[in-house]
Amino acid sequence: MKEFADRVAVVTGAASGIGRALAGRFAAAQMKVVLADVEAEALRAAEHELKAQGAQALGVVTDVSKADQVESLARRAVDAFGGVHIVCNNAGVGAGGITWSHPLKDWEWVMGVNLWGVIHGVRTFVPIMLEQGTDGHIVNTASMAGLVSGPFMSIYDVTKHGVVTLSESLHYELMMQAAPVKVSVLCPGFVRTNILDSERNRPSELQTPEQELDEAGQAMGQTFRQFIEQGMPPAELAEKVFAAVQDEKFYILPHPELLETVRLRMEDILEQRNPTLAMPGFFGASGS
């Protein structure tokens, strides 16, 4: 996509973190921006901030795990601005723990937001964008956790692997139709967000007792928090996403220092050897 001014971007998870930075970057390109998030107060603040900067912005409280709410979001966007040209299915939550100890509600919550949220976004917005007949772009936020796996992250990894393969399938299908809508999958490493504090947005009906982790699990959690606090600023990541949309680039891999872990995983598969635990700075594994 080369033209951005006066076009419309929809961003989920837009009240903070990566989503907020994406909304700001699209607004800086003179796009009209629809911000969606489940956190009403933070969403209002983000909307007002963009408007104060001169942007045309609309905040819509949305739980992306609910298909009807995503459909309502699309209607609000089209009613307000006449169409949709970029959709960032970005909302995400995290939950760590031991695979067999997770209550079903943990799976329902994380998969509802991280995977079903993307599915609902694709099913809702792609037909609208195809009917428009203009160029458009879908950006689905996955993670390096969609390309590699690790302990204590099974639910999160399952959802992010799902987002990657969903995005790849969508890319093939749109390409086979010679559609003007392009696809990117965003697979960042550590970004300075509130992902480890996702519990603040867990619905009451999906609340579960906190899991007790063993020493290794606790150490991993502390390591991840440190990495995230020192991670890439969301605004820097948003610049990389914007450039990828301009260049119609499918894989957005903003942390090249972590790509060795992907190569190692692929080698494990091709050589039919047991998986190598390749997590930077943890258990002395390879990668940096």
MOTA-V669634 format. One record per residue. N is the residue number from 1. RES is the residue in one small letter. BURIAL is # if it has 9 or more other C-alpha atoms within 8 Angstrom, else .. Layout:
n & res & burial
N & RES & BURIAL
N & RES & BURIAL
This chain:
n & res & burial
1 & m & #
2 & k & .
3 & e & .
4 & f & #
5 & a & .
6 & d & .
7 & r & #
8 & v & #
9 & a & #
10 & v & #
11 & v & #
12 & t & #
13 & g & #
14 & a & #
15 & a & #
16 & s & #
17 & g & #
18 & i & #
19 & g & #
20 & r & #
21 & a & #
22 & l & #
23 & a & #
24 & g & #
25 & r & #
26 & f & #
27 & a & #
28 & a & .
29 & a & .
30 & q & #
31 & m & #
32 & k & #
33 & v & #
34 & v & #
35 & l & #
36 & a & #
37 & d & #
38 & v & #
39 & e & #
40 & a & .
41 & e & .
42 & a & #
43 & l & #
44 & r & #
45 & a & #
46 & a & #
47 & e & #
48 & h & .
49 & e & .
50 & l & #
51 & k & #
52 & a & .
53 & q & .
54 & g & .
55 & a & #
56 & q & #
57 & a & #
58 & l & #
59 & g & #
60 & v & #
61 & v & #
62 & t & #
63 & d & #
64 & v & #
65 & s & #
66 & k & #
67 & a & #
68 & d & .
69 & q & #
70 & v & #
71 & e & #
72 & s & .
73 & l & #
74 & a & #
75 & r & .
76 & r & #
77 & a & #
78 & v & #
79 & d & .
80 & a & .
81 & f & #
82 & g & .
83 & g & #
84 & v & #
85 & h & #
86 & i & #
87 & v & #
88 & c & #
89 & n & #
90 & n & #
91 & a & #
92 & g & #
93 & v & #
94 & g & #
95 & a & #
96 & g & #
97 & g & #
98 & i & #
99 & t & #
100 & w & .
101 & s & .
102 & h & #
103 & p & .
104 & l & .
105 & k & #
106 & d & #
107 & w & #
108 & e & #
109 & w & #
110 & v & #
111 & m & #
112 & g & #
113 & v & #
114 & n & #
115 & l & #
116 & w & #
117 & g & #
118 & v & #
119 & i & .
120 & h & #
121 & g & #
122 & v & .
123 & r & .
124 & t & #
125 & f & #
126 & v & #
127 & p & .
128 & i & #
129 & m & #
130 & l & #
131 & e & .
132 & q & .
133 & g & .
134 & t & #
135 & d & #
136 & g & #
137 & h & #
138 & i & #
139 & v & #
140 & n & #
141 & t & #
142 & a & #
143 & s & #
144 & m & #
145 & a & #
146 & g & #
147 & l & #
148 & v & #
149 & s & #
150 & g & #
151 & p & .
152 & f & #
153 & m & #
154 & s & #
155 & i & #
156 & y & #
157 & d & #
158 & v & #
159 & t & #
160 & k & #
161 & h & #
162 & g & #
163 & v & #
164 & v & #
165 & t & .
166 & l & .
167 & s & #
168 & e & .
169 & s & .
170 & l & #
171 & h & #
172 & y & .
173 & e & .
174 & l & #
175 & m & .
176 & m & .
177 & q & .
178 & a & .
179 & a & #
180 & p & #
181 & v & #
182 & k & #
183 & v & #
184 & s & #
185 & v & #
186 & l & #
187 & c & #
188 & p & #
189 & g & #
190 & f & #
191 & v & #
192 & r & #
193 & t & #
194 & n & .
195 & i & .
196 & l & #
197 & d & .
198 & s & #
199 & e & .
200 & r & .
201 & n & .
202 & r & #
203 & p & .
204 & s & .
205 & e & .
206 & l & #
207 & q & #
208 & t & .
209 & p & .
210 & e & .
211 & q & .
212 & e & .
213 & l & #
214 & d & .
215 & e & .
216 & a & .
217 & g & #
218 & q & #
219 & a & .
220 & m & #
221 & g & .
222 & q & .
223 & t & #
224 & f & .
225 & r & #
226 & q & .
227 & f & #
228 & i & #
229 & e & #
230 & q & #
231 & g & #
232 & m & #
233 & p & .
234 & p & #
235 & a & #
236 & e & .
237 & l & #
238 & a & #
239 & e & #
240 & k & #
241 & v & #
242 & f & #
243 & a & .
244 & a & #
245 & v & #
246 & q & #
247 & d & .
248 & e & #
249 & k & #
250 & f & .
251 & y & .
252 & i & #
253 & l & .
254 & p & #
255 & h & .
256 & p & .
257 & e & .
258 & l & #
259 & l & .
260 & e & .
261 & t & #
262 & v & #
263 & r & .
264 & l & #
265 & r & #
266 & m & .
267 & e & .
268 & d & #
269 & i & #
270 & l & .
271 & e & .
272 & q & .
273 & r & .
274 & n & .
275 & p & .
276 & t & .
277 & l & .
278 & a & #
279 & m & #
280 & p & #
281 & g & #
282 & f & .
283 & f & .
284 & g & .
285 & a & #
286 & s & #
287 & g & #
288 & s & .
